[in-house]
Amino acid sequence: MNLKANLIFSLIYHFFKNFFQMDFSSPSHKKAT
């Protein structure tokens, strides 16, 4: 795995990690949508 692919993977991983943490920690946001 080259550096660019590793960087992209890291960004995607952190994005989804933060996204799911926000999603699970705020049920009111789900009800609004």
Buried (B, 14 or more C-beta within 10 A) or exposed (E): EEEEEEEEEEEEEEEEEEEEEEEEEEEEEEEEE
